[in-house]
Amino acid sequence: MDTQQVSAPPPVPSAGVVHVNIRLTDGYTIISNRLSQHRGLSLLAIGLCTHIQSVPDGWRVGIKALAAIFPESEARIAAALRELERHGFLRRVRVRASGGRVTVRTESYNHPEASVRRATASGTVRLVVTGAAPEPAPVPRPVPVPVPQPAPAPAPAHVLVSVPETVPDPADPAPAPAPVPESVRRLVPLPTAPKPPPPPLSRPCEPGAALSGEAVRLLAGLQLSAPGFVLSEADVERLAPGVAAWLERGVRPEAVRAALTDDPPVPLRHPAKLLRHRLIALLPPPLPAVAPLQNCDGCDRAFRSAAPGWCRECREVRAYADERCPTGA
């Protein structure tokens, strides 16, 4: 009977956040990471936008209504709402309701960039005109006595205008695409964008047969101490120069093996790619240059120096003798 394979759970990190999640079946709202991890918004603005996206349509989200719920002041809430407007997550528009009343409608966007692209593709451009709309000139009446007229209703400060899509003429050139606002430009590269080439694998400064043979033996024997790191012959030949660079810098083979195979991901799907990444990312610095050994001209003892001459003790003895017996004494 075959032995059942038991997978060990992934190790829990010793620092940072650890998520203890429970599957939710009700009472939750989907929030995009474009909002929760936005680097241009304050934490107050992110939390306020999260609350606005979680309430149903028609809920009051004005400054006074929000200040009555949360402990922040009206000034801080107003500043957070302005942040959300600048980055395209909110849009407050004055519209005329039934009975001639003017109300404020708040439009919440969970993906501002996609909303702009959809509006551009549909051909409906939404324009907000700020200021009072011009009133038509009054028509003079033929009667000599003017009749008092009721005062006209004030025009809204913001008028929402919809421009219908026009059918383009095939003979006309294609119109230029509408520019995307600064606040909703894409912050991550497109999936089709060209990726930068991977960094090259390090190679030894002075390659040799002994160094290359030791690197090949180390890679071929990784599966003995770490069974998950089974490499093909082509992988061993491709990764051997990187291991030789480590050995050339004075790293012992046991230390190289531990640095390459310790704490692998679970499950380990591509051992060769992991080894290549660690050989490049964890490459130690080269050893400092060591001066060669020289024989002292006075006592014939060995000492390290870039040039031949006297050792330190002989130089001190000669200096002391020169002080006791100055020239010409």
C-alpha positions as CSV (number, residue, x, y, z in Angstrom):
1,M,0.0,0.0,0.0
2,D,1.4,3.3,-1.0
3,T,2.3,5.8,1.7
4,Q,0.2,9.0,1.7
5,Q,2.2,12.1,1.0
6,V,1.5,14.9,3.5
7,S,2.3,18.4,2.4
8,A,3.8,20.6,5.1
9,P,2.0,23.9,5.6
10,P,3.9,27.0,4.4
11,P,6.0,28.7,7.1
12,V,4.4,31.6,8.9
13,P,6.5,34.8,8.6
14,S,8.1,36.0,11.8
15,A,7.5,39.7,11.0
16,G,5.0,41.8,9.2
17,V,1.3,41.2,8.8
18,V,-0.3,37.7,8.9
19,H,-3.8,37.4,7.4
20,V,-6.3,35.3,9.3
21,N,-9.2,35.3,6.9
22,I,-12.6,33.7,7.2
23,R,-14.8,33.1,4.1
24,L,-17.6,35.7,4.0
25,T,-21.0,34.8,2.7
26,D,-22.8,38.1,3.5
27,G,-22.2,41.6,4.7
28,Y,-19.1,42.4,2.6
29,T,-18.1,44.8,-0.2
30,I,-15.5,44.2,-2.9
31,I,-12.9,47.0,-2.8
32,S,-10.2,47.4,-5.5
33,N,-6.5,47.5,-4.6
34,R,-6.4,50.6,-6.8
35,L,-8.1,52.3,-3.8
36,S,-6.8,50.3,-0.8
37,Q,-3.1,50.6,-1.9
38,H,-3.3,54.0,-3.6
39,R,-0.1,55.9,-2.9
40,G,-1.5,59.3,-3.7
41,L,-4.4,59.3,-1.2
42,S,-4.3,59.7,2.6
43,L,-5.6,57.0,4.9
44,L,-8.6,59.1,5.8
45,A,-9.5,59.4,2.1
46,I,-9.1,55.7,1.5
47,G,-11.3,54.8,4.5
48,L,-13.9,57.4,3.5
49,C,-14.1,56.1,0.0
50,T,-14.4,52.5,1.3
51,H,-17.4,53.6,3.4
52,I,-19.0,55.4,0.5
53,Q,-18.6,52.3,-1.8
54,S,-20.2,50.1,0.9
55,V,-23.4,52.1,1.4
56,P,-26.5,51.5,-0.9
57,D,-27.6,53.9,-3.6
58,G,-29.3,57.0,-2.3
59,W,-27.4,57.1,1.0
60,R,-26.5,60.6,2.2
61,V,-22.7,61.1,1.9
62,G,-22.5,64.8,2.4
63,I,-20.0,66.5,4.7
64,K,-22.5,67.1,7.6
65,A,-24.0,63.6,7.2
66,L,-20.5,62.0,7.4
67,A,-19.4,64.2,10.3
68,A,-22.4,63.1,12.3
69,I,-21.3,59.4,11.9
70,F,-17.5,59.6,12.3
71,P,-15.3,61.4,14.8
72,E,-13.4,63.4,12.2
73,S,-14.3,67.1,11.8
74,E,-16.1,68.6,8.8
75,A,-12.8,70.2,7.6
76,R,-11.0,66.9,7.5
77,I,-13.9,65.1,5.8
78,A,-14.1,67.9,3.2
79,A,-10.4,67.7,2.5
80,A,-10.7,63.9,2.0
81,L,-13.6,64.3,-0.4
82,R,-11.5,66.8,-2.4
83,E,-8.7,64.2,-2.6
84,L,-11.1,61.6,-3.9
85,E,-12.4,64.0,-6.5
86,R,-8.9,64.9,-7.7
87,H,-8.1,61.2,-8.3
88,G,-11.4,60.4,-10.0
89,F,-13.0,58.2,-7.3
90,L,-15.8,60.7,-6.6
91,R,-17.8,63.2,-8.7
92,R,-20.3,65.6,-7.2
93,V,-22.8,67.1,-9.6
94,R,-25.7,69.4,-9.1
95,V,-28.8,68.3,-10.9
96,R,-32.3,69.7,-11.1
97,A,-34.9,67.5,-9.4
98,S,-38.7,67.5,-9.7
99,G,-40.3,70.7,-8.5
100,G,-37.4,73.0,-9.6
101,R,-35.2,71.9,-6.7
102,V,-31.5,71.6,-7.1
103,T,-29.9,68.6,-5.5
104,V,-26.3,67.3,-5.3
105,R,-25.6,63.8,-6.6
106,T,-22.4,62.0,-5.6
107,E,-21.1,59.5,-8.2
108,S,-18.7,56.9,-6.8
109,Y,-16.2,55.1,-9.1
110,N,-14.4,51.9,-8.0
111,H,-12.3,51.9,-11.2
112,P,-11.9,55.5,-12.5
113,E,-9.6,54.5,-15.4
114,A,-12.0,51.9,-16.7
115,S,-14.9,54.4,-16.4
116,V,-13.1,56.9,-18.6
117,R,-12.2,54.3,-21.2
118,R,-15.8,53.1,-21.3
119,A,-17.1,56.7,-21.7
120,T,-14.6,57.4,-24.4
121,A,-15.5,54.1,-26.3
122,S,-19.3,54.8,-26.1
123,G,-18.9,58.3,-27.5
124,T,-20.8,60.0,-24.8
125,V,-18.7,62.9,-23.4
126,R,-19.9,64.3,-20.1
127,L,-19.2,67.9,-19.6
128,V,-19.6,69.9,-16.4
129,V,-20.1,73.6,-17.1
130,T,-19.3,75.8,-14.0
131,G,-21.1,79.1,-13.4
132,A,-24.6,80.4,-14.2
133,A,-26.0,79.6,-17.6
134,P,-26.7,82.7,-19.8
135,E,-30.4,83.7,-19.7
136,P,-32.1,84.6,-23.0
137,A,-32.8,88.2,-23.7
138,P,-36.4,89.2,-22.7
139,V,-38.8,89.7,-25.6
140,P,-40.4,93.3,-25.5
141,R,-44.2,93.3,-25.2
142,P,-46.3,95.5,-27.4
143,V,-48.4,96.9,-24.4
144,P,-47.2,100.2,-23.1
145,V,-47.6,99.2,-19.4
146,P,-45.1,96.5,-18.4
147,V,-46.5,93.6,-16.6
148,P,-44.4,92.4,-13.6
149,Q,-43.0,89.0,-14.2
150,P,-41.9,86.5,-11.5
151,A,-38.2,86.3,-11.0
152,P,-36.6,83.4,-13.0
153,A,-35.4,80.4,-11.1
154,P,-31.6,80.5,-10.5
155,A,-29.6,78.4,-12.8
156,P,-27.6,75.6,-11.2
157,A,-23.9,76.2,-10.6
158,H,-23.1,72.9,-12.4
159,V,-25.0,71.9,-15.5
160,L,-24.6,68.3,-16.7
161,V,-24.7,68.2,-20.5
162,S,-24.7,65.0,-22.6
163,V,-23.3,65.2,-26.1
164,P,-24.8,62.4,-28.3
165,E,-22.5,60.2,-30.3
166,T,-22.2,61.3,-33.9
167,V,-21.8,58.9,-36.8
168,P,-18.3,59.6,-38.4
169,D,-18.0,60.2,-42.1
170,P,-15.8,57.5,-43.8
171,A,-14.1,60.2,-45.9
172,D,-13.0,62.1,-42.8
173,P,-9.8,61.1,-41.0
174,A,-10.2,59.2,-37.7
175,P,-10.5,61.6,-34.7
176,A,-7.7,61.6,-32.2
177,P,-8.5,59.7,-28.9
178,A,-9.6,61.8,-26.0
179,P,-6.7,62.4,-23.5
180,V,-6.9,60.5,-20.3
181,P,-6.8,62.8,-17.2
182,E,-3.7,62.9,-15.1
183,S,-5.5,61.4,-12.1
184,V,-6.7,58.2,-13.9
185,R,-3.6,57.3,-15.9
186,R,-2.5,53.7,-15.7
187,L,0.0,53.3,-13.0
188,V,1.1,49.7,-14.0
189,P,2.4,48.6,-17.3
190,L,0.1,46.9,-19.8
191,P,0.3,43.1,-20.0
192,T,1.5,43.4,-23.6
193,A,4.3,45.9,-22.7
194,P,7.8,44.6,-23.4
195,K,9.5,43.2,-20.2
196,P,13.1,44.1,-19.4
197,P,15.6,41.3,-20.0
198,P,16.6,39.3,-16.9
199,P,20.0,40.2,-15.4
200,P,22.9,38.0,-16.6
201,L,24.4,35.2,-14.5
202,S,27.6,36.0,-12.8
203,R,30.8,34.4,-14.1
204,P,34.2,33.9,-12.5
205,C,37.0,36.4,-13.3
206,E,39.6,33.6,-13.8
207,P,37.7,30.5,-15.0
208,G,39.5,27.2,-14.7
209,A,38.8,23.5,-15.1
210,A,39.1,22.8,-11.3
211,L,36.6,25.6,-10.4
212,S,34.1,24.6,-13.1
213,G,34.3,20.9,-12.1
214,E,33.7,21.8,-8.4
215,A,30.6,23.9,-9.4
216,V,29.2,21.1,-11.6
217,R,29.6,18.5,-8.8
218,L,27.9,20.9,-6.3
219,L,24.9,21.4,-8.6
220,A,24.6,17.7,-9.5
221,G,24.7,16.7,-5.8
222,L,22.0,19.2,-4.6
223,Q,19.3,16.5,-4.9
224,L,21.1,14.4,-2.2
225,S,20.6,17.0,0.5
226,A,17.5,18.7,-1.0
227,P,15.3,16.2,-2.9
228,G,13.3,18.9,-4.6
229,F,16.3,20.4,-6.5
230,V,16.5,17.8,-9.3
231,L,18.3,19.5,-12.2
232,S,18.8,18.4,-15.8
233,E,22.2,18.2,-17.5
234,A,21.4,21.4,-19.4
235,D,20.5,23.2,-16.2
236,V,23.7,22.2,-14.5
237,E,25.8,23.4,-17.4
238,R,23.9,26.7,-17.6
239,L,24.1,27.4,-13.8
240,A,27.7,26.2,-13.3
241,P,29.4,29.6,-14.1
242,G,27.3,31.3,-11.4
243,V,28.3,28.7,-8.8
244,A,31.9,29.1,-9.9
245,A,31.7,32.8,-9.3
246,W,30.6,32.1,-5.7
247,L,33.5,29.6,-5.1
248,E,36.0,32.1,-6.6
249,R,34.9,34.7,-4.0
250,G,35.9,32.4,-1.2
251,V,32.5,30.9,-0.3
252,R,32.8,27.3,0.9
253,P,30.7,24.7,-0.9
254,E,28.6,24.0,2.2
255,A,27.7,27.6,2.4
256,V,26.8,27.8,-1.3
257,R,24.6,24.7,-0.9
258,A,22.8,26.2,2.1
259,A,22.2,29.6,0.5
260,L,20.8,28.0,-2.7
261,T,18.5,25.4,-1.1
262,D,17.4,26.7,2.3
263,D,13.7,27.7,2.8
264,P,12.4,26.9,-0.7
265,P,8.8,27.8,-1.7
266,V,6.1,25.2,-1.3
267,P,5.4,23.7,-3.8
268,L,8.7,24.1,-5.7
269,R,7.8,24.1,-9.4
270,H,10.9,25.5,-11.1
271,P,14.1,24.7,-9.2
272,A,16.4,25.8,-11.9
273,K,14.8,29.3,-12.1
274,L,14.9,29.6,-8.3
275,L,18.6,28.7,-8.3
276,R,19.4,31.2,-11.0
277,H,17.6,34.0,-9.1
278,R,19.4,33.2,-5.9
279,L,22.8,33.0,-7.6
280,I,22.3,36.5,-8.9
281,A,20.5,38.1,-6.0
282,L,22.6,36.7,-3.2
283,L,26.0,36.9,-4.8
284,P,28.5,37.9,-2.0
285,P,31.1,40.6,-2.6
286,P,34.6,39.7,-3.7
287,L,37.3,39.2,-1.1
288,P,39.5,42.1,-0.3
289,A,42.9,42.1,-2.0
290,V,45.7,40.5,0.2
291,A,49.3,41.7,-0.1
292,P,51.8,39.0,-1.1
293,L,54.4,37.5,1.2
294,Q,57.9,39.1,1.1
295,N,61.2,38.1,2.8
296,C,62.7,40.8,5.1
297,D,66.1,42.1,4.0
298,G,67.2,42.3,7.6
299,C,66.0,39.2,9.4
300,D,64.8,37.1,6.4
301,R,61.4,36.6,8.0
302,A,58.2,36.6,5.9
303,F,55.8,39.5,6.0
304,R,53.1,40.8,3.8
305,S,53.8,43.9,1.7
306,A,53.2,45.1,-1.9
307,A,57.0,45.7,-2.3
308,P,60.1,44.0,-0.9
309,G,62.0,45.7,2.0
310,W,62.2,45.6,5.8
311,C,59.5,44.1,8.1
312,R,57.9,46.3,10.8
313,E,60.2,45.2,13.6
314,C,63.4,45.8,11.6
315,R,62.1,49.3,10.5
316,E,61.5,50.1,14.2
317,V,65.0,49.0,15.2
318,R,66.6,51.0,12.4
319,A,64.5,54.1,13.3
320,Y,65.5,53.8,17.0
321,A,69.2,53.4,16.0
322,D,69.0,56.4,13.8
323,E,67.6,58.5,16.7
324,R,70.4,57.3,19.2
325,C,73.2,57.7,16.6
326,P,72.4,60.7,14.4
327,T,74.6,61.2,11.3
328,G,77.7,63.3,12.1
329,A,77.7,62.7,15.9
